[in-house]
């Protein structure tokens, strides 16, 4: 069965923490830092995974569903928002 976006889990990290993460294709759906969605000011990044939280992700970070992360990036007053053409 194919895995859809609705089955993914997302976290928001400080961009400065990206260098401390191990991007393992078996754990994370973004397999390297260049594939991460970054905030408009570059201070934050979104990491997504499927299934069990990878060991490289801090347990204290908040997790988001696909629906929740879409609400965050779609907030016109937020740091993630970009105008759709």
C-alpha positions as CSV (number, residue, x, y, z in Angstrom):
1,X,0.0,0.0,0.0
2,X,1.3,3.4,-0.9
3,X,2.0,5.9,1.8
4,X,0.3,9.3,1.4
5,X,1.2,12.7,2.8
6,X,-1.7,12.3,5.4
7,X,0.3,9.5,7.0
8,X,3.4,11.6,7.5
9,X,4.5,13.3,10.7
10,X,6.2,16.7,10.7
11,X,8.4,18.7,13.1
12,X,9.7,22.2,13.0
13,X,13.4,22.6,13.9
14,X,15.8,25.5,14.2
15,X,17.8,25.7,11.0
16,X,21.0,25.8,13.1
17,X,20.2,22.3,14.2
18,X,20.1,20.9,10.7
19,X,23.9,20.1,10.8
20,X,23.4,18.0,13.9
21,X,20.8,15.7,12.2
22,X,21.6,12.4,10.5
23,X,19.5,12.3,7.3
24,X,18.9,8.6,6.9
25,X,16.7,7.7,3.9
26,X,15.2,4.8,6.0
27,X,13.9,7.3,8.7
28,X,13.3,10.7,7.2
29,X,11.4,11.6,4.1
30,X,13.7,14.5,3.5
31,X,16.9,12.7,2.8
32,X,19.2,15.7,2.9
33,X,19.1,19.3,4.2
34,X,18.6,20.8,0.7
35,X,15.2,19.2,0.5
36,X,13.8,20.8,3.7
37,X,11.2,23.5,3.6
38,X,12.6,26.5,5.2
39,X,10.9,29.5,6.7
40,X,11.0,32.8,4.8
41,X,13.7,34.2,7.1
42,X,15.6,30.9,7.0
43,X,15.5,30.4,10.8
44,X,13.3,27.3,10.8
45,X,12.9,24.1,8.7
46,X,10.3,21.4,8.5
47,X,11.3,17.8,8.7
48,X,8.9,15.0,7.8
49,X,9.0,11.3,8.6
50,X,6.7,8.3,8.4
51,X,6.2,5.8,11.2
52,X,8.3,5.8,14.3
53,X,10.1,9.0,15.2
54,X,13.7,8.7,14.1
55,X,16.4,8.7,16.8
56,X,18.0,11.9,15.4
57,X,14.8,13.9,16.3
58,X,14.7,15.4,19.7
59,X,11.8,13.9,21.7
60,X,10.9,17.3,23.1
61,X,9.9,18.7,19.7
62,X,6.3,19.1,18.8
63,X,5.0,16.8,16.1
64,X,2.3,17.9,13.6
65,X,0.0,16.0,11.3
66,X,-0.2,16.8,7.6
67,X,-3.3,18.9,8.1
68,X,-1.7,20.8,11.0
69,X,1.5,21.6,9.0
70,X,-0.6,22.8,6.0
71,X,-2.4,25.2,8.4
72,X,0.9,26.5,9.7
73,X,2.5,27.1,6.2
74,X,-0.8,28.5,4.9
75,X,-1.1,31.2,7.6
76,X,-0.7,34.4,5.7
77,X,0.7,36.2,8.8
78,X,3.3,33.5,9.5
79,X,6.9,33.0,8.6
80,X,6.2,30.1,6.2
81,X,3.6,31.8,3.9
82,X,4.4,32.4,0.2
83,X,1.9,33.8,-2.3
84,X,0.5,31.2,-4.7
85,X,0.7,32.2,-8.3
